[in-house]
């Protein structure tokens, strides 16, 4: 091998090394850009995103999670999220998490949480367990959202229905609820008024209880919004 060949071979190897270095650098830059884009997507989410280890120890949280619970990342990373779950619901959450398996790794649930001001709110969470090749849980990823307003509206509706039901059954007058002309519910006074049992009235055409000669007038009054003939 001549000195010239050796020099050319060395020059070629240096060139290949430089090209490999450039490719690696570009790949690293692309990876950094990809990670930054992924991080921006996570941080822009309005949902809460948290990754945690068995036992509840948090390893990652996004900004939405921190804002809702009024804490910084430094305060939550490395600590358990369970103290933020309302004490009444902790066992329920633990039992739901325990049901996750490699064949069924995802579960959704709702539970009460303690907000920064000490009041109780509601969260809905979708939890995914991540398993290793031996089927052991190595980590969990959870995505949640605040459903406090929805829960408050549901509770207010239930309370309103209970008050209406109480009034409905304690009214001195007979009251019936109809759907498409058929009776779907009524109070005791209504049944006594017509002398029927419950199973005889449910599903019955309400106009069948009105004297034939008065039906046209009753229908007219109903259409006009006046409920008494």
C-alpha positions as CSV (number, residue, x, y, z in Angstrom):
1,X,0.0,0.0,0.0
2,X,1.4,3.4,-1.1
3,X,1.6,6.5,1.1
4,X,-0.9,8.1,-1.3
5,X,-3.5,5.3,-0.9
6,X,-3.1,5.4,2.9
7,X,-3.7,9.2,2.9
8,X,-6.7,8.9,0.6
9,X,-8.2,6.1,2.8
10,X,-7.7,8.3,5.9
11,X,-9.3,11.2,4.2
12,X,-12.3,9.1,3.2
13,X,-12.7,7.8,6.7
14,X,-12.6,11.4,8.1
15,X,-15.2,12.4,5.6
16,X,-17.5,9.5,6.5
17,X,-17.0,10.4,10.2
18,X,-17.9,14.0,9.5
19,X,-21.0,13.0,7.6
20,X,-22.1,10.6,10.4
21,X,-21.6,13.4,12.9
22,X,-23.7,15.7,10.9
23,X,-26.5,13.1,10.5
24,X,-26.4,12.4,14.3
25,X,-26.5,16.1,15.1
26,X,-29.5,16.6,12.7
27,X,-31.3,13.6,14.3
28,X,-30.6,15.0,17.8
29,X,-31.9,18.5,16.7
30,X,-35.1,16.8,15.2
31,X,-35.6,14.9,18.5
32,X,-35.3,18.1,20.5
33,X,-37.8,19.8,18.2
34,X,-40.1,16.9,18.5
35,X,-39.9,16.8,22.2
36,X,-40.5,20.5,22.4
37,X,-43.6,20.2,20.2
38,X,-44.9,17.3,22.3
39,X,-44.3,19.3,25.5
40,X,-46.1,22.3,24.0
41,X,-49.1,20.1,23.1
42,X,-49.2,18.7,26.6
43,X,-48.9,22.1,28.2
44,X,-51.6,23.6,26.0
45,X,-54.2,21.0,27.0
46,X,-57.0,22.1,29.2
47,X,-57.3,18.6,30.6
48,X,-55.1,17.6,33.5
49,X,-52.3,15.2,32.6
50,X,-50.3,13.3,35.2
51,X,-48.0,10.3,35.2
52,X,-47.5,8.5,38.4
53,X,-45.9,5.4,40.0
54,X,-47.7,2.6,41.9
55,X,-48.6,4.1,45.2
56,X,-49.6,7.5,43.7
57,X,-46.2,9.2,43.5
58,X,-46.3,11.7,40.7
59,X,-43.5,11.9,38.1
60,X,-45.0,14.4,35.7
61,X,-47.9,16.9,35.7
62,X,-48.9,19.5,33.2
63,X,-49.6,23.2,33.8
64,X,-53.4,22.7,33.8
65,X,-53.1,20.2,36.7
66,X,-50.9,22.7,38.7
67,X,-53.4,25.5,38.1
68,X,-56.4,23.6,39.2
69,X,-54.8,22.3,42.4
70,X,-52.9,25.6,43.1
71,X,-49.5,23.9,43.3
72,X,-46.2,24.2,41.5
73,X,-44.5,21.2,39.8
74,X,-41.8,21.2,42.5
75,X,-44.5,20.8,45.1
76,X,-46.2,17.8,43.5
77,X,-43.4,15.8,41.7
78,X,-42.2,13.1,44.0
79,X,-45.3,13.2,46.2
80,X,-48.6,11.2,46.2
81,X,-51.8,12.6,44.7
82,X,-54.0,10.6,47.1
83,X,-54.1,13.5,49.8
84,X,-55.9,15.6,47.1
85,X,-58.7,12.9,46.8
86,X,-61.6,13.4,49.2
87,X,-61.2,11.0,52.0
88,X,-64.6,9.5,51.4
89,X,-63.6,8.5,47.8
90,X,-60.0,7.3,48.3
91,X,-60.9,3.6,48.8
92,X,-63.1,3.7,45.7
93,X,-60.2,5.2,43.6
94,X,-57.8,2.6,44.9
95,X,-60.1,-0.3,44.2
96,X,-60.8,1.0,40.6
97,X,-57.0,1.3,40.0
98,X,-56.5,-2.3,41.3
99,X,-58.8,-3.6,38.6
100,X,-56.5,-2.6,35.7
101,X,-54.8,-5.5,34.0
102,X,-52.8,-6.0,30.8
103,X,-56.0,-7.1,29.1
104,X,-58.0,-4.2,30.5
105,X,-55.5,-1.4,31.1
106,X,-57.9,1.6,31.0
107,X,-60.6,2.8,33.4
108,X,-62.7,5.9,33.8
109,X,-64.1,7.2,37.1
110,X,-65.4,10.3,38.9
111,X,-64.5,11.3,42.4
112,X,-64.4,14.3,44.8
113,X,-61.2,16.3,45.2
114,X,-60.0,18.9,47.7
115,X,-59.5,22.3,45.9
116,X,-56.9,24.9,46.9
117,X,-59.5,26.8,49.0
118,X,-60.4,23.7,50.9
119,X,-63.8,23.2,49.2
120,X,-64.8,20.0,47.5
121,X,-64.8,19.7,43.8
122,X,-65.3,16.9,41.3
123,X,-62.9,15.4,38.8
124,X,-63.4,12.8,36.0
125,X,-60.3,10.7,35.3
126,X,-59.3,8.3,32.6
127,X,-56.4,6.1,34.0
128,X,-54.2,3.9,31.9
129,X,-51.8,1.4,33.5
130,X,-48.5,0.7,31.7
131,X,-47.1,-2.8,32.1
132,X,-43.7,-4.3,31.5
133,X,-43.1,-7.6,29.6
134,X,-43.8,-9.5,32.8
135,X,-47.2,-8.0,33.3
136,X,-46.2,-5.8,36.2
137,X,-47.4,-2.2,36.5
138,X,-44.5,0.2,36.0
139,X,-46.4,3.4,35.7
140,X,-49.8,5.0,35.2
141,X,-50.9,7.9,32.9
142,X,-54.0,9.7,33.8
143,X,-56.0,12.4,32.0
144,X,-58.6,14.3,34.0
145,X,-61.0,17.3,33.9
146,X,-63.0,19.4,36.3
147,X,-66.7,18.4,36.3
148,X,-67.6,20.4,39.4
149,X,-70.2,22.6,37.7
150,X,-71.8,19.6,36.0
151,X,-72.1,17.8,39.4
152,X,-73.5,20.9,41.1
153,X,-76.1,21.2,38.3
154,X,-77.0,17.5,38.7
155,X,-77.3,17.9,42.5
156,X,-79.5,21.0,42.1
157,X,-81.7,19.2,39.6
158,X,-82.1,16.3,42.0
159,X,-83.0,18.7,44.8
160,X,-85.5,20.5,42.6
161,X,-87.1,17.2,41.5
162,X,-87.3,16.2,45.2
163,X,-89.0,19.4,46.1
164,X,-91.4,19.1,43.2
165,X,-92.1,15.5,44.1
166,X,-92.8,16.5,47.7
167,X,-95.2,19.2,46.6
168,X,-96.7,16.9,43.9
169,X,-97.6,14.2,46.4
170,X,-98.7,16.5,49.2
171,X,-101.0,18.7,47.0
172,X,-104.7,18.6,48.0
173,X,-105.7,18.5,44.3
174,X,-105.3,15.5,41.9
175,X,-102.2,15.9,39.7
176,X,-101.2,13.7,36.8
177,X,-98.2,13.9,34.4
178,X,-98.8,12.9,30.8
179,X,-96.7,12.1,27.8
180,X,-98.2,12.2,24.4
181,X,-101.6,12.1,26.0
182,X,-100.9,9.1,28.2
183,X,-100.6,9.1,32.0
184,X,-97.0,8.3,33.2
185,X,-97.4,9.4,36.8
186,X,-99.9,10.8,39.3
187,X,-100.5,11.5,43.0
188,X,-102.8,9.7,45.3
189,X,-105.4,12.4,45.2
190,X,-105.7,11.9,41.4
191,X,-106.3,8.2,41.8
192,X,-108.9,8.8,44.6
193,X,-110.6,11.4,42.4
194,X,-111.2,8.8,39.6
195,X,-111.4,5.7,41.8
196,X,-108.6,3.8,40.1
197,X,-105.5,1.9,41.2
198,X,-102.1,2.8,40.0
199,X,-101.7,-0.1,37.6
200,X,-105.1,0.9,36.0
201,X,-104.0,4.5,35.3
202,X,-100.4,4.2,34.1
203,X,-100.4,4.2,30.3
204,X,-104.1,5.1,30.1
205,X,-105.2,7.9,27.7
206,X,-105.9,10.9,30.0
207,X,-108.8,12.0,27.8
208,X,-110.5,8.6,28.4
209,X,-111.2,10.0,32.0
210,X,-113.0,13.0,30.7
211,X,-116.7,12.8,29.9
212,X,-117.2,12.6,26.1
213,X,-119.3,15.8,25.9
214,X,-116.5,17.8,27.7
215,X,-113.5,16.5,25.8
216,X,-113.5,19.2,23.1
217,X,-113.6,21.9,25.7
218,X,-110.8,20.3,27.7
219,X,-108.6,19.9,24.7
220,X,-109.2,23.6,23.7
221,X,-108.2,24.7,27.2
222,X,-105.1,22.5,27.1
223,X,-104.0,24.0,23.8
224,X,-104.5,27.5,25.2
225,X,-102.4,26.7,28.2
226,X,-105.4,26.8,30.6
227,X,-105.4,23.6,32.7
228,X,-108.9,23.8,34.1
229,X,-112.1,23.2,32.1
